Amino acid sequence: MKFKNKIKISQIQIEGLEYPDQNANLIQNRLLNIIDFNPDIISTPECLNIITNDSKHLINNAPYQDKCPVLNECKIFAKKYKKVIHIGSLLLKNRNTNSLLNRSFIIGSDGKIKKFYDKIHLFDVNLNSKEKYKESSLFTRGNKIALVNLFGIKMGMTICYDLRFPMLFSRLTQLGAKVIFVPAAFTVMTGISHWLVLLRARAIESSSFIIATAQCGSHHHNRKTYGYSCLIDPWGKVLNIAKSKPKTLNTNININDLISIRKSLPSIKHAQKI
């Protein structure tokens, strides 16, 4: 794609449902509502096709990639309206294994998959006696970082818990990323204390725009997510932010602002191998 310094971003924060078909209908309606803004890139949250705290429900209802109605809906919309869609992640069955994939996609304006990324850092934590997570028992861990060239700009892909690992963001920046996607389904407990702090830190450290699109509200089997989707500039300034309800954020960013910040504070160039 030809270089474009001014980019229009739409972020769709949703309260995701328990079945892929339901979420396909949900995202279709939300996509149609942003046509007037005419965004260059549409970003969506993690777990876009299914979200639940019930592992049996997830295993039984997660689709294969080629059968996922949410992926199909995004492809159709991208091609029809000539838009780039960042699918924060889909939870998918992994063929020939008993595990699942947590996979992010970039859908090009031709409706084809341009890039995908499998979540590297899996969420294995015990927040308290009632809230425990062990993604490694269900998901195959990703082992490759991913960058995509959109509008002549390299953009890095991460998912949720990856946010806590600055090495990944540093590596993406070293490889040329100027924009980094951080889709999420953050817990409420960690979201209140850490979400915005970590996002601003990653933006400042990497001198990059951070596009963080999240799930919000209450989901199947008492799963609750924090929300507060936001877009942060390379100086750590919050350009736009949602709260805990479904919302669409429309934001304009200028890559020239990033170039100026990196020129005045060239910490990326000063990084030393230790």
C-alpha positions in Angstrom: 0.0 0.0 0.0 1.1 3.6 -0.7 2.3 5.5 2.3 -0.4 7.4 4.1 0.5 9.6 7.0 -3.1 10.5 8.2 -5.0 7.4 9.1 -8.6 7.1 10.4 -9.1 4.3 13.0 -12.4 2.9 14.2 -12.3 0.7 17.4 -15.4 -1.4 18.1 -15.7 -2.3 21.8 -18.4 -5.0 22.3 -20.0 -7.1 25.0 -19.3 -10.4 23.4 -21.8 -13.3 23.4 -21.4 -17.1 23.8 -21.9 -18.4 20.3 -20.1 -17.5 17.0 -23.4 -17.0 15.1 -24.6 -14.4 17.6 -21.3 -12.5 17.5 -21.3 -12.6 13.7 -24.7 -10.8 13.8 -23.4 -8.4 16.5 -20.3 -7.4 14.6 -22.2 -7.0 11.3 -24.4 -4.4 12.9 -21.5 -2.6 14.5 -19.5 -2.5 11.3 -22.4 -1.0 9.4 -22.7 1.8 12.0 -19.2 3.1 11.2 -19.5 3.6 7.5 -20.2 7.3 7.8 -16.8 7.8 9.5 -15.1 6.1 6.6 -12.2 4.6 8.5 -9.1 3.3 7.0 -8.7 0.5 9.6 -11.3 -1.1 11.8 -10.1 -2.8 15.0 -12.0 -5.3 17.1 -11.3 -7.1 20.5 -9.9 -10.4 21.5 -12.4 -13.3 21.6 -14.5 -11.7 18.9 -16.3 -15.0 18.0 -16.9 -16.6 21.4 -16.3 -15.6 25.0 -17.0 -17.7 28.1 -15.6 -18.9 31.4 -16.8 -22.5 30.6 -14.0 -24.5 29.0 -16.4 -27.3 27.8 -18.7 -24.7 26.2 -15.6 -23.2 24.4 -14.3 -26.5 23.2 -17.7 -27.6 21.9 -18.6 -24.3 20.2 -15.3 -22.9 18.9 -15.3 -23.3 15.1 -12.5 -24.2 12.7 -11.1 -21.2 10.9 -12.7 -22.0 7.6 -16.1 -22.4 9.3 -16.0 -19.3 11.5 -19.0 -17.0 10.8 -17.3 -14.0 12.3 -14.3 -14.4 10.1 -16.6 -14.8 7.1 -18.6 -11.7 8.0 -15.5 -9.6 8.3 -14.2 -10.8 5.0 -17.4 -10.0 3.2 -17.6 -6.5 4.8 -13.9 -5.7 4.1 -14.3 -6.6 0.4 -17.7 -4.9 0.0 -16.7 -1.6 1.6 -12.9 -1.7 0.8 -11.8 -1.6 4.4 -9.0 -3.1 6.4 -10.3 -5.0 9.4 -8.1 -6.0 12.4 -9.8 -9.0 14.0 -8.5 -8.8 17.6 -8.7 -12.5 17.9 -10.8 -15.6 17.2 -10.9 -18.7 19.4 -10.6 -21.5 16.9 -10.2 -25.3 16.8 -6.7 -26.4 15.8 -6.9 -29.2 13.2 -5.3 -32.5 14.0 -4.9 -31.6 17.7 -7.0 -31.4 20.8 -6.1 -27.8 21.4 -7.4 -24.4 20.4 -5.8 -21.3 18.8 -6.2 -17.7 19.9 -5.5 -16.1 16.5 -5.5 -12.5 15.4 -6.1 -11.5 11.8 -5.6 -8.6 9.4 -8.2 -8.7 6.6 -7.2 -6.6 3.6 -9.6 -4.4 1.7 -9.9 -7.2 -0.9 -11.5 -9.4 1.8 -8.5 -11.7 2.0 -6.4 -12.6 5.1 -3.3 -10.5 4.9 -1.6 -11.6 8.1 -2.4 -13.7 11.2 -0.8 -13.9 14.6 -1.2 -16.6 17.3 -1.0 -15.4 20.9 2.5 -16.0 22.3 2.0 -15.4 26.0 -0.8 -17.5 27.5 -2.8 -16.3 30.5 -2.0 -18.7 33.4 -2.8 -16.8 36.6 -4.6 -17.2 39.9 -6.1 -13.8 40.7 -8.0 -15.1 43.7 -9.9 -18.1 44.9 -12.7 -17.6 42.5 -10.9 -16.2 39.4 -8.3 -18.5 37.9 -7.2 -18.9 34.3 -5.0 -21.5 32.6 -5.0 -20.8 28.9 -2.1 -23.2 28.3 -4.4 -26.1 29.2 -6.6 -25.2 26.1 -4.5 -23.3 23.6 -1.5 -23.9 21.5 1.1 -21.2 22.2 2.2 -19.0 19.2 5.9 -18.9 18.4 6.2 -16.2 15.8 5.9 -12.4 16.0 3.9 -10.7 13.3 4.1 -7.4 11.5 1.9 -6.2 8.6 2.4 -3.4 6.2 -0.7 -1.2 6.0 -0.7 2.1 4.1 3.1 1.9 3.9 3.4 1.7 7.6 4.6 -1.4 9.6 2.2 -2.4 12.3 2.8 -5.0 15.0 0.3 -7.6 16.3 -0.1 -8.7 19.9 -3.0 -10.1 22.0 -4.0 -9.1 25.6 -1.6 -10.8 28.0 1.3 -10.0 25.6 0.9 -6.4 27.0 2.9 -7.4 30.1 6.0 -8.4 28.1 7.8 -5.3 26.9 10.4 -7.5 25.1 7.8 -8.3 22.5 7.0 -4.6 21.9 10.7 -3.8 21.8 11.3 -6.4 19.1 8.4 -5.2 17.1 9.7 -1.7 17.2 13.2 -2.9 16.3 11.7 -4.5 13.2 10.1 -1.2 12.2 6.6 -1.1 13.8 5.1 2.3 14.3 1.6 1.2 15.3 0.9 -1.8 17.6 -2.4 -3.5 18.0 -3.3 -4.7 21.5 -6.8 -6.4 21.4 -7.9 -7.7 24.8 -10.5 -9.3 27.0 -8.9 -8.0 30.2 -10.3 -9.0 33.6 -11.9 -6.3 35.7 -9.5 -6.7 38.6 -6.3 -6.4 36.5 -7.9 -3.8 34.2 -8.6 -1.3 37.0 -5.0 -1.5 38.3 -2.9 -2.2 35.2 -4.6 -1.7 31.8 -4.1 2.0 31.1 -0.7 2.1 32.9 0.7 -0.7 30.9 -0.7 0.6 27.6 0.8 4.0 28.1 4.1 2.5 29.2 4.3 0.4 26.0 3.4 3.4 23.9 6.2 5.5 25.5 8.8 2.8 25.5 8.2 1.9 21.8 7.4 5.4 20.7 4.5 3.9 18.9 0.7 4.4 18.5 -1.1 1.7 20.5 -4.5 0.6 19.3 -6.1 -1.2 22.2 -9.6 -2.6 21.5 -11.3 -4.5 24.3 -14.3 -6.6 25.4 -16.5 -5.1 28.1 -19.3 -6.2 30.4 -20.7 -9.5 31.4 -20.4 -12.7 29.3 -21.3 -16.4 29.4 -20.7 -18.3 32.6 -20.0 -15.2 34.7 -17.0 -14.0 32.6 -16.5 -10.3 33.1 -14.3 -7.9 31.1 -13.0 -4.4 31.8 -13.5 -2.5 28.6 -11.8 0.9 28.3 -10.7 0.5 24.7 -8.3 3.3 23.9 -5.9 4.8 21.4 -2.6 6.1 22.7 0.0 8.2 20.9 3.8 7.7 21.0 4.1 10.3 23.8 1.8 8.3 26.0 -1.2 10.6 25.5 -4.6 9.0 25.5 -6.2 10.3 22.3 -9.5 8.5 22.7 -11.0 6.2 25.3 -14.2 4.3 26.0 -15.6 3.2 29.4 -17.2 -0.1 30.5 -20.1 -0.1 28.0 -20.1 -1.1 24.3 -18.9 1.8 22.2 -17.2 2.7 18.9 -14.2 5.0 19.0 -13.3 7.0 15.9 -9.9 8.6 15.9 -7.5 10.3 13.5 -3.8 9.7 13.8 -0.9 11.3 12.0 2.3 9.3 11.5 4.2 12.5 11.2 3.6 13.1 14.9 5.4 9.8 15.6 8.3 10.7 13.3 8.7 14.0 15.2 8.6 12.3 18.6 11.2 9.7 17.6 13.4 12.4 16.2 13.3 14.5 19.4 13.6 11.6 21.8 15.4 8.8 19.9 15.4 6.2 22.7 14.9 3.4 20.2 18.2 4.2 18.6 19.9 4.5 22.0 18.9 1.0 23.1 21.9 -1.1 24.0 22.3 -4.9 24.0 22.9 -6.1 27.6 
